[in-house]
């Protein structure tokens, strides 16, 4: 899993019917220190994340194990909203 | 599977139902010489590790297998603590 910050959302009217009703968010991966990385990805949201939230993103076939994503064409899911990052010195 | 060092942990209250009570650790991937390589990840923990320990983790859908029959949405899981590394090249 990776840490990412919600950077926006996307709207798609024409899409795979199995994706209907899903919230799609643009997320930007960040390091545990909070520094943004250069790439973006689109993730399905199953926990109710909002703009600027620090979230946990699961990728690959495991993304389909998030709630409601079984057998859906999804490869990135938001599975948690992060409250605290604890880094040992 | 890959080598890594546990750097810390994260706390997330709002998360996928199947991630409930899972420990989420920050892991820095290492090469066999134990030099950090690549981006830090968030891993679920199947063995009970602490910060500073050298561990190995697996990636992909297999990461959820240690938690069966629960379907934990994770793509990286710590599956062992390393006692010793003997790298000959």
Backbone of each chain as nested JSON, in Angstrom:
{
  "chains": [
    {"id": "A", "residues": [
      {"number": 1, "name": "UNK", "atoms": {"N": [0.845, -1.193, 0.0], "CA": [0.0, 0.0, 0.0], "C": [0.876, 1.236, 0.0]}},
      {"number": 2, "name": "UNK", "atoms": {"N": [0.317, 2.309, -0.46], "CA": [1.073, 3.558, -0.458], "C": [0.237, 4.654, 0.203]}},
      {"number": 3, "name": "UNK", "atoms": {"N": [0.934, 5.681, 0.653], "CA": [0.257, 6.864, 1.171], "C": [0.037, 7.82, 0.012]}},
      {"number": 4, "name": "UNK", "atoms": {"N": [-1.099, 8.515, 0.015], "CA": [-1.365, 9.478, -1.051], "C": [-2.279, 10.566, -0.524]}},
      {"number": 5, "name": "UNK", "atoms": {"N": [-2.258, 11.711, -1.231], "CA": [-3.147, 12.797, -0.838], "C": [-4.192, 12.987, -1.936]}},
      {"number": 6, "name": "UNK", "atoms": {"N": [-5.452, 13.164, -1.518], "CA": [-6.529, 13.34, -2.5], "C": [-6.373, 14.713, -3.156]}},
      {"number": 7, "name": "UNK", "atoms": {"N": [-6.277, 14.71, -4.493], "CA": [-6.006, 15.952, -5.216], "C": [-7.201, 16.375, -6.066]}},
      {"number": 8, "name": "UNK", "atoms": {"N": [-8.27, 15.607, -6.082], "CA": [-9.432, 15.993, -6.884], "C": [-10.272, 14.783, -7.21]}},
      {"number": 9, "name": "UNK", "atoms": {"N": [-11.291, 14.994, -8.032], "CA": [-12.116, 13.857, -8.424], "C": [-12.339, 13.887, -9.924]}},
      {"number": 10, "name": "UNK", "atoms": {"N": [-12.804, 12.791, -10.473], "CA": [-13.122, 12.786, -11.892], "C": [-14.554, 12.298, -12.084]}},
      {"number": 11, "name": "UNK", "atoms": {"N": [-15.14, 12.768, -13.168], "CA": [-16.502, 12.376, -13.507], "C": [-16.436, 11.688, -14.864]}},
      {"number": 12, "name": "UNK", "atoms": {"N": [-17.052, 10.518, -14.973], "CA": [-17.067, 9.804, -16.242], "C": [-18.473, 9.265, -16.458]}},
      {"number": 13, "name": "UNK", "atoms": {"N": [-19.111, 9.697, -17.506], "CA": [-20.479, 9.239, -17.75], "C": [-20.468, 7.903, -18.475]}},
      {"number": 14, "name": "UNK", "atoms": {"N": [-19.63, 7.846, -19.525], "CA": [-19.542, 6.579, -20.269], "C": [-18.438, 5.742, -19.684]}},
      {"number": 15, "name": "UNK", "atoms": {"N": [-18.789, 4.627, -19.092], "CA": [-17.774, 3.779, -18.468], "C": [-18.294, 2.356, -18.389]}},
      {"number": 16, "name": "UNK", "atoms": {"N": [-17.421, 1.462, -17.956], "CA": [-17.83, 0.076, -17.775], "C": [-19.026, 0.041, -16.815]}},
      {"number": 17, "name": "UNK", "atoms": {"N": [-20.081, -0.685, -17.164], "CA": [-21.277, -0.684, -16.305], "C": [-20.988, -1.138, -14.872]}},
      {"number": 18, "name": "UNK", "atoms": {"N": [-19.958, -1.942, -14.711], "CA": [-19.653, -2.411, -13.35], "C": [-19.012, -1.332, -12.491]}},
      {"number": 19, "name": "UNK", "atoms": {"N": [-18.664, -0.199, -13.114], "CA": [-18.069, 0.913, -12.355], "C": [-19.112, 1.954, -11.978]}},
      {"number": 20, "name": "UNK", "atoms": {"N": [-20.352, 1.721, -12.372], "CA": [-21.376, 2.727, -12.076], "C": [-21.585, 2.882, -10.579]}},
      {"number": 21, "name": "UNK", "atoms": {"N": [-21.713, 4.138, -10.14], "CA": [-21.953, 4.411, -8.73], "C": [-20.695, 4.54, -7.902]}},
      {"number": 22, "name": "UNK", "atoms": {"N": [-19.527, 4.339, -8.519], "CA": [-18.278, 4.47, -7.771], "C": [-17.777, 5.9, -7.782]}},
      {"number": 23, "name": "UNK", "atoms": {"N": [-17.196, 6.309, -6.647], "CA": [-16.556, 7.618, -6.582], "C": [-15.112, 7.429, -7.035]}},
      {"number": 24, "name": "UNK", "atoms": {"N": [-14.693, 8.239, -8.002], "CA": [-13.318, 8.13, -8.518], "C": [-12.541, 9.371, -8.104]}},
      {"number": 25, "name": "UNK", "atoms": {"N": [-11.447, 9.176, -7.416], "CA": [-10.655, 10.312, -6.93], "C": [-9.266, 10.306, -7.564]}},
      {"number": 26, "name": "UNK", "atoms": {"N": [-8.75, 11.52, -7.779], "CA": [-7.367, 11.667, -8.227], "C": [-6.512, 11.719, -6.967]}},
      {"number": 27, "name": "UNK", "atoms": {"N": [-5.53, 10.843, -6.865], "CA": [-4.65, 10.876, -5.698], "C": [-3.2, 11.029, -6.135]}},
      {"number": 28, "name": "UNK", "atoms": {"N": [-2.447, 11.751, -5.291], "CA": [-1.038, 11.982, -5.574], "C": [-0.225, 11.292, -4.487]}},
      {"number": 29, "name": "UNK", "atoms": {"N": [0.563, 10.28, -4.848], "CA": [1.373, 9.589, -3.837], "C": [2.297, 10.553, -3.085]}},
      {"number": 30, "name": "UNK", "atoms": {"N": [2.439, 10.331, -1.781], "CA": [3.351, 11.146, -0.962], "C": [4.254, 10.212, -0.161]}},
      {"number": 31, "name": "UNK", "atoms": {"N": [5.394, 10.736, 0.284], "CA": [6.279, 9.96, 1.156], "C": [5.715, 10.041, 2.583]}},
      {"number": 32, "name": "UNK", "atoms": {"N": [6.154, 9.145, 3.487], "CA": [5.669, 9.235, 4.87], "C": [5.965, 10.592, 5.504]}},
      {"number": 33, "name": "UNK", "atoms": {"N": [6.978, 11.306, 5.004], "CA": [7.276, 12.647, 5.521], "C": [6.294, 13.672, 4.962]}},
      {"number": 34, "name": "UNK", "atoms": {"N": [5.518, 13.304, 3.977], "CA": [4.512, 14.207, 3.414], "C": [4.919, 14.882, 2.124]}},
      {"number": 35, "name": "UNK", "atoms": {"N": [6.097, 14.52, 1.576], "CA": [6.533, 15.144, 0.328], "C": [5.86, 14.473, -0.862]}},
      {"number": 36, "name": "UNK", "atoms": {"N": [5.244, 15.265, -1.761], "CA": [4.568, 14.661, -2.9], "C": [5.552, 14.039, -3.887]}},
      {"number": 37, "name": "UNK", "atoms": {"N": [5.12, 12.942, -4.528], "CA": [5.9, 12.352, -5.604], "C": [5.339, 12.863, -6.928]}},
      {"number": 38, "name": "UNK", "atoms": {"N": [6.014, 12.5, -8.032], "CA": [5.678, 13.184, -9.285], "C": [4.442, 12.618, -9.982]}},
      {"number": 39, "name": "UNK", "atoms": {"N": [4.028, 11.379, -9.652], "CA": [2.936, 10.772, -10.419], "C": [1.557, 10.969, -9.768]}},
      {"number": 40, "name": "UNK", "atoms": {"N": [0.523, 10.693, -10.543], "CA": [-0.858, 10.729, -10.048], "C": [-1.491, 9.388, -10.343]}},
      {"number": 41, "name": "UNK", "atoms": {"N": [-2.547, 9.038, -9.634], "CA": [-3.352, 7.92, -10.095], "C": [-4.813, 8.122, -9.739]}},
      {"number": 42, "name": "UNK", "atoms": {"N": [-5.671, 7.362, -10.419], "CA": [-7.112, 7.436, -10.167], "C": [-7.488, 6.215, -9.34]}},
      {"number": 43, "name": "UNK", "atoms": {"N": [-8.126, 6.456, -8.2], "CA": [-8.489, 5.351, -7.316], "C": [-9.977, 5.411, -6.999]}},
      {"number": 44, "name": "UNK", "atoms": {"N": [-10.557, 4.226, -6.834], "CA": [-11.948, 4.121, -6.388], "C": [-11.97, 4.35, -4.875]}},
      {"number": 45, "name": "UNK", "atoms": {"N": [-12.962, 5.095, -4.408], "CA": [-13.035, 5.393, -2.978], "C": [-14.14, 4.579, -2.324]}},
      {"number": 46, "name": "UNK", "atoms": {"N": [-13.764, 3.746, -1.324], "CA": [-14.796, 2.967, -0.634], "C": [-14.944, 3.386, 0.824]}},
      {"number": 47, "name": "UNK", "atoms": {"N": [-14.223, 4.448, 1.24], "CA": [-14.292, 4.849, 2.653], "C": [-14.828, 6.262, 2.865]}},
      {"number": 48, "name": "UNK", "atoms": {"N": [-15.048, 7.023, 1.8], "CA": [-15.584, 8.377, 1.941], "C": [-14.519, 9.428, 2.161]}},
      {"number": 49, "name": "UNK", "atoms": {"N": [-13.433, 9.364, 1.403], "CA": [-12.356, 10.353, 1.537], "C": [-12.761, 11.661, 0.857]}},
      {"number": 50, "name": "UNK", "atoms": {"N": [-12.182, 12.765, 1.327], "CA": [-12.486, 14.074, 0.762], "C": [-11.224, 14.77, 0.298]}},
      {"number": 51, "name": "UNK", "atoms": {"N": [-11.369, 15.975, -0.289], "CA": [-10.218, 16.706, -0.802], "C": [-9.161, 16.903, 0.276]}},
      {"number": 52, "name": "UNK", "atoms": {"N": [-7.914, 16.709, -0.111], "CA": [-6.758, 16.953, 0.758], "C": [-6.552, 15.914, 1.861]}},
      {"number": 53, "name": "UNK", "atoms": {"N": [-7.393, 14.908, 1.937], "CA": [-7.204, 13.854, 2.936], "C": [-5.964, 13.026, 2.593]}},
      {"number": 54, "name": "UNK", "atoms": {"N": [-5.247, 12.595, 3.655], "CA": [-4.142, 11.648, 3.471], "C": [-4.765, 10.258, 3.533]}},
      {"number": 55, "name": "UNK", "atoms": {"N": [-4.565, 9.47, 2.477], "CA": [-5.262, 8.19, 2.384], "C": [-4.288, 7.049, 2.113]}},
      {"number": 56, "name": "UNK", "atoms": {"N": [-4.826, 5.846, 2.29], "CA": [-4.089, 4.611, 2.064], "C": [-4.626, 4.005, 0.776]}},
      {"number": 57, "name": "UNK", "atoms": {"N": [-3.739, 3.766, -0.193], "CA": [-4.185, 3.253, -1.492], "C": [-3.61, 1.862, -1.716]}},
      {"number": 58, "name": "UNK", "atoms": {"N": [-4.473, 0.928, -2.037], "CA": [-4.024, -0.431, -2.347], "C": [-4.139, -0.627, -3.864]}},
      {"number": 59, "name": "UNK", "atoms": {"N": [-3.106, -1.247, -4.464], "CA": [-3.053, -1.369, -5.924], "C": [-3.057, -2.823, -6.365]}},
      {"number": 60, "name": "UNK", "atoms": {"N": [-3.257, -3.002, -7.649], "CA": [-3.211, -4.334, -8.238], "C": [-4.472, -5.119, -7.949]}},
      {"number": 61, "name": "UNK", "atoms": {"N": [-4.362, -6.451, -8.037], "CA": [-5.569, -7.261, -7.873], "C": [-6.125, -7.171, -6.46]}},
      {"number": 62, "name": "UNK", "atoms": {"N": [-5.29, -6.787, -5.486], "CA": [-5.791, -6.635, -4.115], "C": [-6.801, -5.508, -4.011]}},
      {"number": 63, "name": "UNK", "atoms": {"N": [-6.782, -4.572, -4.972], "CA": [-7.73, -3.46, -4.942], "C": [-9.162, -3.962, -5.052]}},
      {"number": 64, "name": "UNK", "atoms": {"N": [-9.32, -5.13, -5.667], "CA": [-10.664, -5.694, -5.808], "C": [-11.172, -6.299, -4.513]}},
      {"number": 65, "name": "UNK", "atoms": {"N": [-10.31, -6.381, -3.5], "CA": [-10.753, -6.929, -2.221], "C": [-11.35, -5.852, -1.327]}},
      {"number": 66, "name": "UNK", "atoms": {"N": [-11.26, -4.592, -1.747], "CA": [-11.891, -3.517, -0.979], "C": [-13.408, -3.713, -1.04]}},
      {"number": 67, "name": "UNK", "atoms": {"N": [-14.074, -3.125, -0.048], "CA": [-15.511, -3.345, 0.056], "C": [-16.239, -2.896, -1.211]}},
      {"number": 68, "name": "UNK", "atoms": {"N": [-17.051, -3.734, -1.776], "CA": [-17.858, -3.385, -2.936], "C": [-17.139, -3.478, -4.262]}},
      {"number": 69, "name": "UNK", "atoms": {"N": [-15.873, -3.872, -4.258], "CA": [-15.097, -3.889, -5.51], "C": [-14.925, -5.289, -6.088]}},
      {"number": 70, "name": "UNK", "atoms": {"N": [-15.563, -6.269, -5.492], "CA": [-15.405, -7.645, -5.971], "C": [-15.831, -7.744, -7.443]}},
      {"number": 71, "name": "UNK", "atoms": {"N": [-14.965, -8.341, -8.265], "CA": [-15.221, -8.55, -9.696], "C": [-15.425, -7.267, -10.492]}},
      {"number": 72, "name": "UNK", "atoms": {"N": [-14.942, -6.131, -9.978], "CA": [-15.034, -4.865, -10.72], "C": [-13.691, -4.584, -11.4]}},
      {"number": 73, "name": "UNK", "atoms": {"N": [-13.728, -3.865, -12.52], "CA": [-12.468, -3.542, -13.207], "C": [-11.734, -2.391, -12.519]}},
      {"number": 74, "name": "UNK", "atoms": {"N": [-11.079, -2.714, -11.411], "CA": [-10.456, -1.701, -10.549], "C": [-9.042, -2.153, -10.21]}},
      {"number": 75, "name": "UNK", "atoms": {"N": [-8.049, -1.259, -10.291], "CA": [-6.702, -1.645, -9.861], "C": [-6.103, -0.71, -8.827]}},
      {"number": 76, "name": "UNK", "atoms": {"N": [-6.902, 0.228, -8.314], "CA": [-6.435, 1.073, -7.201], "C": [-7.646, 1.467, -6.369]}},
      {"number": 77, "name": "UNK", "atoms": {"N": [-7.585, 1.19, -5.065], "CA": [-8.698, 1.519, -4.17], "C": [-8.183, 2.263, -2.958]}},
      {"number": 78, "name": "UNK", "atoms": {"N": [-8.981, 3.236, -2.507], "CA": [-8.679, 3.911, -1.245], "C": [-9.323, 3.081, -0.141]}},
      {"number": 79, "name": "UNK", "atoms": {"N": [-8.494, 2.592, 0.816], "CA": [-9.034, 1.704, 1.848], "C": [-8.913, 2.286, 3.263]}},
      {"number": 80, "name": "UNK", "atoms": {"N": [-8.358, 3.502, 3.39], "CA": [-8.271, 4.082, 4.722], "C": [-7.958, 5.561, 4.679]}},
      {"number": 81, "name": "UNK", "atoms": {"N": [-8.393, 6.274, 5.713], "CA": [-8.039, 7.69, 5.855], "C": [-7.064, 7.783, 7.022]}},
      {"number": 82, "name": "UNK", "atoms": {"N": [-5.876, 8.321, 6.767], "CA": [-4.794, 8.295, 7.752], "C": [-4.951, 9.439, 8.754]}},
      {"number": 83, "name": "UNK", "atoms": {"N": [-4.883, 9.09, 10.042], "CA": [-4.941, 10.1, 11.102], "C": [-3.543, 10.544, 11.496]}},
      {"number": 84, "name": "UNK", "atoms": {"N": [-2.63, 9.581, 11.553], "CA": [-1.326, 9.843, 12.151], "C": [-0.26, 8.994, 11.474]}},
      {"number": 85, "name": "UNK", "atoms": {"N": [0.881, 9.611, 11.167], "CA": [2.03, 8.869, 10.648], "C": [3.107, 8.94, 11.715]}},
      {"number": 86, "name": "UNK", "atoms": {"N": [3.541, 7.774, 12.19], "CA": [4.538, 7.744, 13.264], "C": [5.838, 7.191, 12.698]}},
      {"number": 87, "name": "UNK", "atoms": {"N": [6.847, 8.061, 12.559], "CA": [8.146, 7.631, 12.023], "C": [9.157, 7.596, 13.155]}},
      {"number": 88, "name": "UNK", "atoms": {"N": [9.845, 6.448, 13.312], "CA": [10.886, 6.351, 14.343], "C": [12.113, 7.13, 13.879]}},
      {"number": 89, "name": "UNK", "atoms": {"N": [12.764, 7.77, 14.809], "CA": [13.992, 8.519, 14.454], "C": [15.151, 7.558, 14.334]}}
    ]},
    {"id": "B", "residues": [
      {"number": 1, "name": "UNK", "atoms": {"N": [9.671, -12.303, -2.727], "CA": [9.613, -11.496, -1.508], "C": [10.81, -10.556, -1.466]}},
      {"number": 2, "name": "UNK", "atoms": {"N": [10.733, -9.569, -0.624], "CA": [11.719, -8.485, -0.624], "C": [12.156, -8.174, 0.803]}},
      {"number": 3, "name": "UNK", "atoms": {"N": [13.37, -7.627, 0.914], "CA": [13.886, -7.218, 2.216], "C": [13.473, -5.783, 2.52]}},
      {"number": 4, "name": "UNK", "atoms": {"N": [13.243, -5.498, 3.785], "CA": [12.924, -4.116, 4.154], "C": [13.228, -3.851, 5.609]}},
      {"number": 5, "name": "UNK", "atoms": {"N": [13.181, -2.57, 5.97], "CA": [13.352, -2.19, 7.37], "C": [12.101, -1.445, 7.822]}},
      {"number": 6, "name": "UNK", "atoms": {"N": [11.611, -1.77, 9.017], "CA": [10.419, -1.097, 9.55], "C": [10.823, 0.286, 10.056]}},
      {"number": 7, "name": "UNK", "atoms": {"N": [10.186, 1.321, 9.521], "CA": [10.549, 2.695, 9.853], "C": [9.573, 3.329, 10.85]}},
      {"number": 8, "name": "UNK", "atoms": {"N": [8.376, 2.767, 10.97], "CA": [7.373, 3.364, 11.848], "C": [6.022, 2.754, 11.558]}},
      {"number": 9, "name": "UNK", "atoms": {"N": [4.981, 3.461, 11.971], "CA": [3.64, 2.906, 11.772], "C": [2.676, 4.038, 11.438]}},
      {"number": 10, "name": "UNK", "atoms": {"N": [1.5, 3.678, 10.974], "CA": [0.487, 4.706, 10.752], "C": [-0.811, 4.309, 11.444]}},
      {"number": 11, "name": "UNK", "atoms": {"N": [-1.62, 5.314, 11.736], "CA": [-2.906, 5.109, 12.395], "C": [-3.989, 5.617, 11.455]}},
      {"number": 12, "name": "UNK", "atoms": {"N": [-4.994, 4.799, 11.207], "CA": [-6.133, 5.195, 10.377], "C": [-7.4, 4.701, 11.05]}},
      {"number": 13, "name": "UNK", "atoms": {"N": [-8.274, 5.62, 11.434], "CA": [-9.509, 5.215, 12.122], "C": [-10.55, 4.785, 11.103]}},
      {"number": 14, "name": "UNK", "atoms": {"N": [-10.746, 5.629, 10.081], "CA": [-11.723, 5.287, 9.045], "C": [-11.013, 4.402, 8.032]}},
      {"number": 15, "name": "UNK", "atoms": {"N": [-11.449, 3.162, 7.907], "CA": [-10.801, 2.279, 6.929], "C": [-11.743, 1.158, 6.536]}},
      {"number": 16, "name": "UNK", "atoms": {"N": [-11.328, 0.416, 5.531], "CA": [-12.101, -0.716, 5.06], "C": [-12.383, -1.668, 6.225]}},
      {"number": 17, "name": "UNK", "atoms": {"N": [-13.599, -2.207, 6.244], "CA": [-14.015, -3.096, 7.346], "C": [-13.015, -4.239, 7.545]}},
      {"number": 18, "name": "UNK", "atoms": {"N": [-12.494, -4.78, 6.441], "CA": [-11.59, -5.924, 6.544], "C": [-10.169, -5.54, 6.949]}},
      {"number": 19, "name": "UNK", "atoms": {"N": [-9.897, -4.237, 7.059], "CA": [-8.572, -3.805, 7.552], "C": [-8.608, -3.547, 9.05]}},
      {"number": 20, "name": "UNK", "atoms": {"N": [-9.783, -3.734, 9.643], "CA": [-9.954, -3.455, 11.064], "C": [-8.971, -4.292, 11.884]}},
      {"number": 21, "name": "UNK", "atoms": {"N": [-8.318, -3.635, 12.849], "CA": [-7.374, -4.29, 13.772], "C": [-6.081, -4.752, 13.098]}},
      {"number": 22, "name": "UNK", "atoms": {"N": [-5.841, -4.348, 11.873], "CA": [-4.568, -4.674, 11.227], "C": [-3.533, -3.613, 11.597]}},
      {"number": 23, "name": "UNK", "atoms": {"N": [-2.321, -4.067, 11.914], "CA": [-1.214, -3.134, 12.156], "C": [-0.689, -2.668, 10.808]}},
      {"number": 24, "name": "UNK", "atoms": {"N": [-0.48, -1.362, 10.656], "CA": [0.009, -0.813, 9.388], "C": [1.397, -0.223, 9.625]}},
      {"number": 25, "name": "UNK", "atoms": {"N": [2.406, -0.797, 8.994], "CA": [3.78, -0.385, 9.234], "C": [4.379, 0.304, 8.009]}},
      {"number": 26, "name": "UNK", "atoms": {"N": [5.24, 1.297, 8.262], "CA": [5.975, 1.956, 7.176], "C": [7.259, 1.155, 6.955]}},
      {"number": 27, "name": "UNK", "atoms": {"N": [7.499, 0.739, 5.715], "CA": [8.657, -0.111, 5.404], "C": [9.522, 0.537, 4.325]}},
      {"number": 28, "name": "UNK", "atoms": {"N": [10.824, 0.585, 4.58], "CA": [11.789, 1.04, 3.577], "C": [12.419, -0.194, 2.928]}},
      {"number": 29, "name": "UNK", "atoms": {"N": [12.19, -0.422, 1.625], "CA": [12.84, -1.555, 0.966], "C": [14.369, -1.437, 1.023]}},
      {"number": 30, "name": "UNK", "atoms": {"N": [15.036, -2.594, 1.152], "CA": [16.503, -2.637, 1.237], "C": [17.033, -3.593, 0.18]}},
      {"number": 31, "name": "UNK", "atoms": {"N": [18.31, -3.406, -0.208], "CA": [18.947, -4.42, -1.059], "C": [19.672, -5.408, -0.131]}},
      {"number": 32, "name": "UNK", "atoms": {"N": [20.259, -6.504, -0.661], "CA": [20.883, -7.495, 0.229], "C": [22.023, -6.925, 1.079]}},
      {"number": 33, "name": "UNK", "atoms": {"N": [22.585, -5.785, 0.654], "CA": [23.622, -5.135, 1.476], "C": [22.984, -4.232, 2.543]}},
      {"number": 34, "name": "UNK", "atoms": {"N": [21.668, -4.278, 2.631], "CA": [20.874, -3.51, 3.593], "C": [20.95, -2.002, 3.351]}},
      {"number": 35, "name": "UNK", "atoms": {"N": [21.151, -1.632, 2.101], "CA": [21.134, -0.215, 1.723], "C": [19.733, 0.116, 1.212]}},
      {"number": 36, "name": "UNK", "atoms": {"N": [19.131, 1.227, 1.696], "CA": [17.78, 1.585, 1.257], "C": [17.696, 1.735, -0.256]}},
      {"number": 37, "name": "UNK", "atoms": {"N": [16.63, 1.197, -0.833], "CA": [16.444, 1.283, -2.268], "C": [14.952, 1.446, -2.557]}},
      {"number": 38, "name": "UNK", "atoms": {"N": [14.592, 2.486, -3.265], "CA": [13.187, 2.664, -3.648], "C": [12.339, 3.366, -2.606]}},
      {"number": 39, "name": "UNK", "atoms": {"N": [11.052, 3.487, -2.943], "CA": [10.11, 4.262, -2.127], "C": [9.605, 3.473, -0.928]}},
      {"number": 40, "name": "UNK", "atoms": {"N": [9.273, 4.219, 0.131], "CA": [8.729, 3.574, 1.319], "C": [7.288, 3.139, 1.069]}},
      {"number": 41, "name": "UNK", "atoms": {"N": [6.889, 2.049, 1.734], "CA": [5.572, 1.44, 1.537], "C": [4.844, 1.325, 2.859]}},
      {"number": 42, "name": "UNK", "atoms": {"N": [3.546, 1.098, 2.786], "CA": [2.773, 0.765, 3.979], "C": [2.402, -0.707, 3.874]}},
      {"number": 43, "name": "UNK", "atoms": {"N": [2.785, -1.489, 4.897], "CA": [2.527, -2.932, 4.863], "C": [1.63, -3.326, 6.029]}},
      {"number": 44, "name": "UNK", "atoms": {"N": [0.763, -4.302, 5.799], "CA": [0.103, -4.957, 6.924], "C": [1.132, -5.909, 7.545]}},
      {"number": 45, "name": "UNK", "atoms": {"N": [0.856, -6.326, 8.774], "CA": [1.852, -7.09, 9.513], "C": [1.26, -8.429, 9.939]}},
      {"number": 46, "name": "UNK", "atoms": {"N": [1.818, -9.517, 9.414], "CA": [1.307, -10.849, 9.745], "C": [2.116, -11.52, 10.844]}},
      {"number": 47, "name": "UNK", "atoms": {"N": [3.218, -10.897, 11.292], "CA": [4.074, -11.579, 12.267], "C": [4.247, -10.825, 13.591]}},
      {"number": 48, "name": "UNK", "atoms": {"N": [4.005, -9.53, 13.625], "CA": [4.189, -8.761, 14.855], "C": [5.588, -8.203, 14.948]}},
      {"number": 49, "name": "UNK", "atoms": {"N": [5.873, -7.157, 14.149], "CA": [7.216, -6.567, 14.116], "C": [7.207, -5.206, 14.803]}},
      {"number": 50, "name": "UNK", "atoms": {"N": [8.414, -4.705, 15.072], "CA": [8.544, -3.39, 15.675], "C": [9.452, -2.517, 14.834]}},
      {"number": 51, "name": "UNK", "atoms": {"N": [9.48, -1.218, 15.156], "CA": [10.291, -0.28, 14.389], "C": [11.762, -0.646, 14.487]}},
      {"number": 52, "name": "UNK", "atoms": {"N": [12.497, -0.51, 13.378], "CA": [13.926, -0.771, 13.351], "C": [14.269, -2.179, 12.894]}},
      {"number": 53, "name": "UNK", "atoms": {"N": [13.32, -3.093, 12.901], "CA": [13.627, -4.482, 12.556], "C": [13.774, -4.673, 11.048]}},
      {"number": 54, "name": "UNK", "atoms": {"N": [14.648, -5.614, 10.669], "CA": [14.777, -5.987, 9.261], "C": [13.818, -7.148, 9.017]}},
      {"number": 55, "name": "UNK", "atoms": {"N": [13.023, -7.019, 7.99], "CA": [11.946, -7.979, 7.746], "C": [11.946, -8.371, 6.269]}},
      {"number": 56, "name": "UNK", "atoms": {"N": [11.124, -9.344, 5.898], "CA": [10.834, -9.512, 4.483], "C": [9.332, -9.452, 4.281]}},
      {"number": 57, "name": "UNK", "atoms": {"N": [8.954, -8.955, 3.114], "CA": [7.527, -8.751, 2.846], "C": [7.21, -9.282, 1.463]}},
      {"number": 58, "name": "UNK", "atoms": {"N": [5.945, -9.619, 1.258], "CA": [5.548, -10.047, -0.085], "C": [4.603, -9.02, -0.675]}},
      {"number": 59, "name": "UNK", "atoms": {"N": [4.511, -9.047, -1.988], "CA": [3.695, -8.075, -2.717], "C": [2.613, -8.808, -3.495]}},
      {"number": 60, "name": "UNK", "atoms": {"N": [1.598, -8.049, -3.873], "CA": [0.552, -8.589, -4.729], "C": [-0.573, -9.219, -3.926]}},
      {"number": 61, "name": "UNK", "atoms": {"N": [-1.43, -9.901, -4.63], "CA": [-2.623, -10.474, -4.013], "C": [-2.267, -11.484, -2.923]}},
      {"number": 62, "name": "UNK", "atoms": {"N": [-1.117, -12.141, -3.085], "CA": [-0.684, -13.139, -2.095], "C": [-0.529, -12.528, -0.71]}},
      {"number": 63, "name": "UNK", "atoms": {"N": [-0.377, -11.204, -0.659], "CA": [-0.222, -10.506, 0.621], "C": [-1.413, -10.699, 1.532]}},
      {"number": 64, "name": "UNK", "atoms": {"N": [-2.557, -11.005, 0.969], "CA": [-3.738, -11.151, 1.828], "C": [-3.882, -12.589, 2.331]}},
      {"number": 65, "name": "UNK", "atoms": {"N": [-3.085, -13.51, 1.798], "CA": [-3.243, -14.912, 2.179], "C": [-2.965, -15.205, 3.659]}},
      {"number": 66, "name": "UNK", "atoms": {"N": [-1.989, -14.521, 4.323], "CA": [-1.777, -14.844, 5.743], "C": [-3.013, -14.612, 6.609]}},
      {"number": 67, "name": "UNK", "atoms": {"N": [-3.946, -13.795, 6.109], "CA": [-5.099, -13.436, 6.938], "C": [-6.342, -14.251, 6.593]}},
      {"number": 68, "name": "UNK", "atoms": {"N": [-6.228, -15.205, 5.676], "CA": [-7.394, -16.005, 5.284], "C": [-8.024, -16.669, 6.512]}},
      {"number": 69, "name": "UNK", "atoms": {"N": [-9.33, -16.859, 6.597], "CA": [-10.306, -16.613, 5.547], "C": [-10.754, -15.156, 5.417]}},
      {"number": 70, "name": "UNK", "atoms": {"N": [-10.221, -14.245, 6.252], "CA": [-10.585, -12.838, 6.089], "C": [-10.021, -12.331, 4.758]}},
      {"number": 71, "name": "UNK", "atoms": {"N": [-10.761, -11.501, 4.059], "CA": [-10.294, -10.957, 2.78], "C": [-9.76, -9.553, 3.011]}},
      {"number": 72, "name": "UNK", "atoms": {"N": [-8.523, -9.477, 3.476], "CA": [-7.929, -8.196, 3.821], "C": [-7.417, -7.506, 2.546]}},
      {"number": 73, "name": "UNK", "atoms": {"N": [-7.866, -6.274, 2.268], "CA": [-7.413, -5.598, 1.052], "C": [-6.023, -5.008, 1.228]}},
      {"number": 74, "name": "UNK", "atoms": {"N": [-5.013, -5.824, 1.018], "CA": [-3.638, -5.356, 1.153], "C": [-2.812, -5.873, -0.017]}},
      {"number": 75, "name": "UNK", "atoms": {"N": [-1.808, -5.098, -0.448], "CA": [-0.925, -5.553, -1.523], "C": [0.52, -5.703, -1.058]}},
      {"number": 76, "name": "UNK", "atoms": {"N": [0.78, -5.442, 0.226], "CA": [2.131, -5.634, 0.782], "C": [1.976, -6.08, 2.24]}},
      {"number": 77, "name": "UNK", "atoms": {"N": [2.539, -7.235, 2.569], "CA": [2.425, -7.749, 3.937], "C": [3.778, -8.237, 4.432]}},
      {"number": 78, "name": "UNK", "atoms": {"N": [4.086, -7.885, 5.673], "CA": [5.31, -8.384, 6.313], "C": [5.055, -9.833, 6.718]}},
      {"number": 79, "name": "UNK", "atoms": {"N": [5.902, -10.751, 6.214], "CA": [5.665, -12.168, 6.49], "C": [6.805, -12.823, 7.273]}},
      {"number": 80, "name": "UNK", "atoms": {"N": [7.87, -12.072, 7.59], "CA": [8.933, -12.674, 8.379], "C": [9.906, -11.646, 8.915]}},
      {"number": 81, "name": "UNK", "atoms": {"N": [10.566, -11.999, 10.029], "CA": [11.608, -11.149, 10.6], "C": [12.946, -11.791, 10.24]}},
      {"number": 82, "name": "UNK", "atoms": {"N": [13.892, -10.992, 9.75], "CA": [15.182, -11.515, 9.3], "C": [16.153, -11.542, 10.471]}},
      {"number": 83, "name": "UNK", "atoms": {"N": [16.783, -12.702, 10.68], "CA": [17.791, -12.81, 11.733], "C": [19.157, -12.43, 11.188]}},
      {"number": 84, "name": "UNK", "atoms": {"N": [19.439, -12.857, 9.961], "CA": [20.793, -12.699, 9.423], "C": [20.723, -12.671, 7.902]}},
      {"number": 85, "name": "UNK", "atoms": {"N": [21.544, -11.823, 7.278], "CA": [21.635, -11.816, 5.815], "C": [23.081, -12.118, 5.459]}},
      {"number": 86, "name": "UNK", "atoms": {"N": [23.292, -13.106, 4.594], "CA": [24.642, -13.388, 4.109], "C": [24.655, -13.141, 2.611]}},
      {"number": 87, "name": "UNK", "atoms": {"N": [25.084, -11.966, 2.205], "CA": [25.112, -11.635, 0.78], "C": [26.524, -11.838, 0.273]}},
      {"number": 88, "name": "UNK", "atoms": {"N": [26.672, -12.674, -0.769], "CA": [28.015, -13.009, -1.233], "C": [28.419, -12.278, -2.489]}},
      {"number": 89, "name": "UNK", "atoms": {"N": [27.497, -11.472, -3.055], "CA": [27.908, -10.724, -4.239], "C": [27.563, -9.252, -4.058]}}
    ]}
  ]
}
